[in-house]
Amino acid sequence: MSATGSLEGVSPEASCVALTNSRLTEDVRYADGKRSLITYSSSTTLRVAGVLVVRLSGRVAEGRGEGHSAQRTVAALPNQLPTQCLTSGLQGSSGQAQLEIQP
């Protein structure tokens, strides 16, 4: 089923190569008008050939799939060189994302 999502949160210990101690929530709205609110409690980060791969793990807190585990995997290309990130911080990225809500 098609859906759109909005991810918000903070990661005070994030760096150019890692997303640690993140506190993120995602509001997913499905084509049929229903929604899921997902809270992510852990993440792992891997950088391969310039691509940043982040896997978020958490649970559906409200709505469709409430109580089920959820994982979001994002493969993103940073909008700047890794060396630029060291001085200015990560300014943004874009890429593909996949959301899995377990039955």
Chimera marker file (.cmm) of the C-alpha trace (Angstrom):
<marker_set name="trace">
<marker id="1" x="0.000" y="0.000" z="0.000" r="1" g="1" b="0" radius="0.5"/>
<marker id="2" x="1.354" y="3.427" z="-0.818" r="1" g="1" b="0" radius="0.5"/>
<marker id="3" x="2.098" y="5.834" z="2.010" r="1" g="1" b="0" radius="0.5"/>
<marker id="4" x="3.949" y="9.018" z="2.833" r="1" g="1" b="0" radius="0.5"/>
<marker id="5" x="5.974" y="9.653" z="5.953" r="1" g="1" b="0" radius="0.5"/>
<marker id="6" x="7.466" y="12.499" z="7.895" r="1" g="1" b="0" radius="0.5"/>
<marker id="7" x="10.460" y="11.787" z="10.147" r="1" g="1" b="0" radius="0.5"/>
<marker id="8" x="11.405" y="14.167" z="12.968" r="1" g="1" b="0" radius="0.5"/>
<marker id="9" x="13.842" y="13.990" z="15.833" r="1" g="1" b="0" radius="0.5"/>
<marker id="10" x="17.197" y="14.822" z="17.307" r="1" g="1" b="0" radius="0.5"/>
<marker id="11" x="20.492" y="13.003" z="17.464" r="1" g="1" b="0" radius="0.5"/>
<marker id="12" x="22.747" y="15.050" z="19.751" r="1" g="1" b="0" radius="0.5"/>
<marker id="13" x="25.715" y="12.724" z="19.276" r="1" g="1" b="0" radius="0.5"/>
<marker id="14" x="25.444" y="12.458" z="15.479" r="1" g="1" b="0" radius="0.5"/>
<marker id="15" x="28.592" y="12.845" z="13.436" r="1" g="1" b="0" radius="0.5"/>
<marker id="16" x="29.560" y="12.837" z="9.783" r="1" g="1" b="0" radius="0.5"/>
<marker id="17" x="29.659" y="9.042" z="9.804" r="1" g="1" b="0" radius="0.5"/>
<marker id="18" x="27.247" y="7.951" z="12.544" r="1" g="1" b="0" radius="0.5"/>
<marker id="19" x="23.761" y="8.569" z="13.883" r="1" g="1" b="0" radius="0.5"/>
<marker id="20" x="23.875" y="7.630" z="17.565" r="1" g="1" b="0" radius="0.5"/>
<marker id="21" x="21.525" y="8.083" z="20.507" r="1" g="1" b="0" radius="0.5"/>
<marker id="22" x="18.826" y="9.298" z="18.166" r="1" g="1" b="0" radius="0.5"/>
<marker id="23" x="15.275" y="9.958" z="19.323" r="1" g="1" b="0" radius="0.5"/>
<marker id="24" x="13.115" y="9.925" z="16.232" r="1" g="1" b="0" radius="0.5"/>
<marker id="25" x="9.407" y="9.655" z="15.485" r="1" g="1" b="0" radius="0.5"/>
<marker id="26" x="7.759" y="9.055" z="12.139" r="1" g="1" b="0" radius="0.5"/>
<marker id="27" x="4.193" y="9.833" z="11.147" r="1" g="1" b="0" radius="0.5"/>
<marker id="28" x="3.121" y="7.535" z="8.299" r="1" g="1" b="0" radius="0.5"/>
<marker id="29" x="-0.099" y="8.301" z="6.404" r="1" g="1" b="0" radius="0.5"/>
<marker id="30" x="-1.522" y="5.574" z="4.177" r="1" g="1" b="0" radius="0.5"/>
<marker id="31" x="-3.496" y="5.964" z="0.946" r="1" g="1" b="0" radius="0.5"/>
<marker id="32" x="-6.664" y="4.758" z="2.718" r="1" g="1" b="0" radius="0.5"/>
<marker id="33" x="-6.446" y="7.638" z="5.236" r="1" g="1" b="0" radius="0.5"/>
<marker id="34" x="-5.167" y="5.577" z="8.169" r="1" g="1" b="0" radius="0.5"/>
<marker id="35" x="-1.866" y="6.319" z="9.902" r="1" g="1" b="0" radius="0.5"/>
<marker id="36" x="0.910" y="4.896" z="12.062" r="1" g="1" b="0" radius="0.5"/>
<marker id="37" x="3.084" y="6.742" z="14.565" r="1" g="1" b="0" radius="0.5"/>
<marker id="38" x="6.466" y="5.032" z="14.891" r="1" g="1" b="0" radius="0.5"/>
<marker id="39" x="9.047" y="5.733" z="17.597" r="1" g="1" b="0" radius="0.5"/>
<marker id="40" x="12.609" y="4.696" z="16.808" r="1" g="1" b="0" radius="0.5"/>
<marker id="41" x="14.831" y="3.806" z="19.761" r="1" g="1" b="0" radius="0.5"/>
<marker id="42" x="18.030" y="2.569" z="18.112" r="1" g="1" b="0" radius="0.5"/>
<marker id="43" x="20.035" y="2.992" z="14.944" r="1" g="1" b="0" radius="0.5"/>
<marker id="44" x="23.055" y="1.610" z="13.145" r="1" g="1" b="0" radius="0.5"/>
<marker id="45" x="25.073" y="3.483" z="10.555" r="1" g="1" b="0" radius="0.5"/>
<marker id="46" x="27.447" y="2.302" z="7.860" r="1" g="1" b="0" radius="0.5"/>
<marker id="47" x="29.269" y="4.352" z="5.241" r="1" g="1" b="0" radius="0.5"/>
<marker id="48" x="30.197" y="2.462" z="2.063" r="1" g="1" b="0" radius="0.5"/>
<marker id="49" x="31.745" y="4.102" z="-1.010" r="1" g="1" b="0" radius="0.5"/>
<marker id="50" x="30.362" y="7.496" z="-0.019" r="1" g="1" b="0" radius="0.5"/>
<marker id="51" x="26.831" y="6.228" z="0.624" r="1" g="1" b="0" radius="0.5"/>
<marker id="52" x="25.513" y="6.567" z="4.163" r="1" g="1" b="0" radius="0.5"/>
<marker id="53" x="23.259" y="3.636" z="5.135" r="1" g="1" b="0" radius="0.5"/>
<marker id="54" x="21.186" y="4.142" z="8.291" r="1" g="1" b="0" radius="0.5"/>
<marker id="55" x="18.908" y="1.485" z="9.806" r="1" g="1" b="0" radius="0.5"/>
<marker id="56" x="16.430" y="2.693" z="12.421" r="1" g="1" b="0" radius="0.5"/>
<marker id="57" x="14.638" y="0.228" z="14.714" r="1" g="1" b="0" radius="0.5"/>
<marker id="58" x="11.590" y="0.872" z="16.864" r="1" g="1" b="0" radius="0.5"/>
<marker id="59" x="7.899" y="0.160" z="17.409" r="1" g="1" b="0" radius="0.5"/>
<marker id="60" x="4.568" y="1.386" z="16.130" r="1" g="1" b="0" radius="0.5"/>
<marker id="61" x="3.271" y="3.462" z="19.058" r="1" g="1" b="0" radius="0.5"/>
<marker id="62" x="-0.164" y="4.364" z="17.629" r="1" g="1" b="0" radius="0.5"/>
<marker id="63" x="-2.444" y="3.512" z="14.735" r="1" g="1" b="0" radius="0.5"/>
<marker id="64" x="-2.126" y="0.779" z="12.133" r="1" g="1" b="0" radius="0.5"/>
<marker id="65" x="0.212" y="-1.950" z="13.390" r="1" g="1" b="0" radius="0.5"/>
<marker id="66" x="0.302" y="-0.650" z="16.974" r="1" g="1" b="0" radius="0.5"/>
<marker id="67" x="2.776" y="-2.662" z="19.056" r="1" g="1" b="0" radius="0.5"/>
<marker id="68" x="4.562" y="-4.156" z="16.049" r="1" g="1" b="0" radius="0.5"/>
<marker id="69" x="8.276" y="-3.693" z="15.453" r="1" g="1" b="0" radius="0.5"/>
<marker id="70" x="9.352" y="-1.358" z="12.660" r="1" g="1" b="0" radius="0.5"/>
<marker id="71" x="12.595" y="-0.797" z="10.773" r="1" g="1" b="0" radius="0.5"/>
<marker id="72" x="13.474" y="1.983" z="8.364" r="1" g="1" b="0" radius="0.5"/>
<marker id="73" x="16.517" y="1.656" z="6.129" r="1" g="1" b="0" radius="0.5"/>
<marker id="74" x="17.822" y="4.756" z="4.386" r="1" g="1" b="0" radius="0.5"/>
<marker id="75" x="20.613" y="4.770" z="1.797" r="1" g="1" b="0" radius="0.5"/>
<marker id="76" x="21.593" y="8.382" z="1.213" r="1" g="1" b="0" radius="0.5"/>
<marker id="77" x="24.191" y="10.391" z="-0.628" r="1" g="1" b="0" radius="0.5"/>
<marker id="78" x="25.418" y="13.335" z="1.458" r="1" g="1" b="0" radius="0.5"/>
<marker id="79" x="25.136" y="16.768" z="-0.128" r="1" g="1" b="0" radius="0.5"/>
<marker id="80" x="28.782" y="17.490" z="0.698" r="1" g="1" b="0" radius="0.5"/>
<marker id="81" x="32.191" y="15.860" z="0.886" r="1" g="1" b="0" radius="0.5"/>
<marker id="82" x="33.068" y="14.013" z="4.127" r="1" g="1" b="0" radius="0.5"/>
<marker id="83" x="35.862" y="16.504" z="4.823" r="1" g="1" b="0" radius="0.5"/>
<marker id="84" x="33.419" y="19.435" z="4.576" r="1" g="1" b="0" radius="0.5"/>
<marker id="85" x="31.168" y="17.743" z="7.104" r="1" g="1" b="0" radius="0.5"/>
<marker id="86" x="33.953" y="17.822" z="9.699" r="1" g="1" b="0" radius="0.5"/>
<marker id="87" x="33.812" y="21.618" z="9.884" r="1" g="1" b="0" radius="0.5"/>
<marker id="88" x="30.174" y="22.426" z="9.107" r="1" g="1" b="0" radius="0.5"/>
<marker id="89" x="28.337" y="19.306" z="10.245" r="1" g="1" b="0" radius="0.5"/>
<marker id="90" x="26.028" y="17.250" z="8.068" r="1" g="1" b="0" radius="0.5"/>
<marker id="91" x="23.933" y="19.752" z="6.118" r="1" g="1" b="0" radius="0.5"/>
<marker id="92" x="21.584" y="17.248" z="4.496" r="1" g="1" b="0" radius="0.5"/>
<marker id="93" x="21.293" y="14.221" z="2.290" r="1" g="1" b="0" radius="0.5"/>
<marker id="94" x="18.898" y="12.583" z="-0.119" r="1" g="1" b="0" radius="0.5"/>
<marker id="95" x="18.273" y="9.008" z="-1.115" r="1" g="1" b="0" radius="0.5"/>
<marker id="96" x="16.024" y="5.971" z="-1.028" r="1" g="1" b="0" radius="0.5"/>
<marker id="97" x="14.185" y="4.705" z="2.053" r="1" g="1" b="0" radius="0.5"/>
<marker id="98" x="12.349" y="1.504" z="2.900" r="1" g="1" b="0" radius="0.5"/>
<marker id="99" x="9.959" y="1.011" z="5.825" r="1" g="1" b="0" radius="0.5"/>
<marker id="100" x="9.138" y="-2.451" z="7.185" r="1" g="1" b="0" radius="0.5"/>
<marker id="101" x="6.463" y="-3.034" z="9.816" r="1" g="1" b="0" radius="0.5"/>
<marker id="102" x="6.575" y="-6.614" z="11.052" r="1" g="1" b="0" radius="0.5"/>
<marker id="103" x="3.341" y="-8.594" z="11.485" r="1" g="1" b="0" radius="0.5"/>
<link id1="1" id2="2" r="1" g="1" b="0" radius="0.2"/>
<link id1="2" id2="3" r="1" g="1" b="0" radius="0.2"/>
<link id1="3" id2="4" r="1" g="1" b="0" radius="0.2"/>
<link id1="4" id2="5" r="1" g="1" b="0" radius="0.2"/>
<link id1="5" id2="6" r="1" g="1" b="0" radius="0.2"/>
<link id1="6" id2="7" r="1" g="1" b="0" radius="0.2"/>
<link id1="7" id2="8" r="1" g="1" b="0" radius="0.2"/>
<link id1="8" id2="9" r="1" g="1" b="0" radius="0.2"/>
<link id1="9" id2="10" r="1" g="1" b="0" radius="0.2"/>
<link id1="10" id2="11" r="1" g="1" b="0" radius="0.2"/>
<link id1="11" id2="12" r="1" g="1" b="0" radius="0.2"/>
<link id1="12" id2="13" r="1" g="1" b="0" radius="0.2"/>
<link id1="13" id2="14" r="1" g="1" b="0" radius="0.2"/>
<link id1="14" id2="15" r="1" g="1" b="0" radius="0.2"/>
<link id1="15" id2="16" r="1" g="1" b="0" radius="0.2"/>
<link id1="16" id2="17" r="1" g="1" b="0" radius="0.2"/>
<link id1="17" id2="18" r="1" g="1" b="0" radius="0.2"/>
<link id1="18" id2="19" r="1" g="1" b="0" radius="0.2"/>
<link id1="19" id2="20" r="1" g="1" b="0" radius="0.2"/>
<link id1="20" id2="21" r="1" g="1" b="0" radius="0.2"/>
<link id1="21" id2="22" r="1" g="1" b="0" radius="0.2"/>
<link id1="22" id2="23" r="1" g="1" b="0" radius="0.2"/>
<link id1="23" id2="24" r="1" g="1" b="0" radius="0.2"/>
<link id1="24" id2="25" r="1" g="1" b="0" radius="0.2"/>
<link id1="25" id2="26" r="1" g="1" b="0" radius="0.2"/>
<link id1="26" id2="27" r="1" g="1" b="0" radius="0.2"/>
<link id1="27" id2="28" r="1" g="1" b="0" radius="0.2"/>
<link id1="28" id2="29" r="1" g="1" b="0" radius="0.2"/>
<link id1="29" id2="30" r="1" g="1" b="0" radius="0.2"/>
<link id1="30" id2="31" r="1" g="1" b="0" radius="0.2"/>
<link id1="31" id2="32" r="1" g="1" b="0" radius="0.2"/>
<link id1="32" id2="33" r="1" g="1" b="0" radius="0.2"/>
<link id1="33" id2="34" r="1" g="1" b="0" radius="0.2"/>
<link id1="34" id2="35" r="1" g="1" b="0" radius="0.2"/>
<link id1="35" id2="36" r="1" g="1" b="0" radius="0.2"/>
<link id1="36" id2="37" r="1" g="1" b="0" radius="0.2"/>
<link id1="37" id2="38" r="1" g="1" b="0" radius="0.2"/>
<link id1="38" id2="39" r="1" g="1" b="0" radius="0.2"/>
<link id1="39" id2="40" r="1" g="1" b="0" radius="0.2"/>
<link id1="40" id2="41" r="1" g="1" b="0" radius="0.2"/>
<link id1="41" id2="42" r="1" g="1" b="0" radius="0.2"/>
<link id1="42" id2="43" r="1" g="1" b="0" radius="0.2"/>
<link id1="43" id2="44" r="1" g="1" b="0" radius="0.2"/>
<link id1="44" id2="45" r="1" g="1" b="0" radius="0.2"/>
<link id1="45" id2="46" r="1" g="1" b="0" radius="0.2"/>
<link id1="46" id2="47" r="1" g="1" b="0" radius="0.2"/>
<link id1="47" id2="48" r="1" g="1" b="0" radius="0.2"/>
<link id1="48" id2="49" r="1" g="1" b="0" radius="0.2"/>
<link id1="49" id2="50" r="1" g="1" b="0" radius="0.2"/>
<link id1="50" id2="51" r="1" g="1" b="0" radius="0.2"/>
<link id1="51" id2="52" r="1" g="1" b="0" radius="0.2"/>
<link id1="52" id2="53" r="1" g="1" b="0" radius="0.2"/>
<link id1="53" id2="54" r="1" g="1" b="0" radius="0.2"/>
<link id1="54" id2="55" r="1" g="1" b="0" radius="0.2"/>
<link id1="55" id2="56" r="1" g="1" b="0" radius="0.2"/>
<link id1="56" id2="57" r="1" g="1" b="0" radius="0.2"/>
<link id1="57" id2="58" r="1" g="1" b="0" radius="0.2"/>
<link id1="58" id2="59" r="1" g="1" b="0" radius="0.2"/>
<link id1="59" id2="60" r="1" g="1" b="0" radius="0.2"/>
<link id1="60" id2="61" r="1" g="1" b="0" radius="0.2"/>
<link id1="61" id2="62" r="1" g="1" b="0" radius="0.2"/>
<link id1="62" id2="63" r="1" g="1" b="0" radius="0.2"/>
<link id1="63" id2="64" r="1" g="1" b="0" radius="0.2"/>
<link id1="64" id2="65" r="1" g="1" b="0" radius="0.2"/>
<link id1="65" id2="66" r="1" g="1" b="0" radius="0.2"/>
<link id1="66" id2="67" r="1" g="1" b="0" radius="0.2"/>
<link id1="67" id2="68" r="1" g="1" b="0" radius="0.2"/>
<link id1="68" id2="69" r="1" g="1" b="0" radius="0.2"/>
<link id1="69" id2="70" r="1" g="1" b="0" radius="0.2"/>
<link id1="70" id2="71" r="1" g="1" b="0" radius="0.2"/>
<link id1="71" id2="72" r="1" g="1" b="0" radius="0.2"/>
<link id1="72" id2="73" r="1" g="1" b="0" radius="0.2"/>
<link id1="73" id2="74" r="1" g="1" b="0" radius="0.2"/>
<link id1="74" id2="75" r="1" g="1" b="0" radius="0.2"/>
<link id1="75" id2="76" r="1" g="1" b="0" radius="0.2"/>
<link id1="76" id2="77" r="1" g="1" b="0" radius="0.2"/>
<link id1="77" id2="78" r="1" g="1" b="0" radius="0.2"/>
<link id1="78" id2="79" r="1" g="1" b="0" radius="0.2"/>
<link id1="79" id2="80" r="1" g="1" b="0" radius="0.2"/>
<link id1="80" id2="81" r="1" g="1" b="0" radius="0.2"/>
<link id1="81" id2="82" r="1" g="1" b="0" radius="0.2"/>
<link id1="82" id2="83" r="1" g="1" b="0" radius="0.2"/>
<link id1="83" id2="84" r="1" g="1" b="0" radius="0.2"/>
<link id1="84" id2="85" r="1" g="1" b="0" radius="0.2"/>
<link id1="85" id2="86" r="1" g="1" b="0" radius="0.2"/>
<link id1="86" id2="87" r="1" g="1" b="0" radius="0.2"/>
<link id1="87" id2="88" r="1" g="1" b="0" radius="0.2"/>
<link id1="88" id2="89" r="1" g="1" b="0" radius="0.2"/>
<link id1="89" id2="90" r="1" g="1" b="0" radius="0.2"/>
<link id1="90" id2="91" r="1" g="1" b="0" radius="0.2"/>
<link id1="91" id2="92" r="1" g="1" b="0" radius="0.2"/>
<link id1="92" id2="93" r="1" g="1" b="0" radius="0.2"/>
<link id1="93" id2="94" r="1" g="1" b="0" radius="0.2"/>
<link id1="94" id2="95" r="1" g="1" b="0" radius="0.2"/>
<link id1="95" id2="96" r="1" g="1" b="0" radius="0.2"/>
<link id1="96" id2="97" r="1" g="1" b="0" radius="0.2"/>
<link id1="97" id2="98" r="1" g="1" b="0" radius="0.2"/>
<link id1="98" id2="99" r="1" g="1" b="0" radius="0.2"/>
<link id1="99" id2="100" r="1" g="1" b="0" radius="0.2"/>
<link id1="100" id2="101" r="1" g="1" b="0" radius="0.2"/>
<link id1="101" id2="102" r="1" g="1" b="0" radius="0.2"/>
<link id1="102" id2="103" r="1" g="1" b="0" radius="0.2"/>
</marker_set>
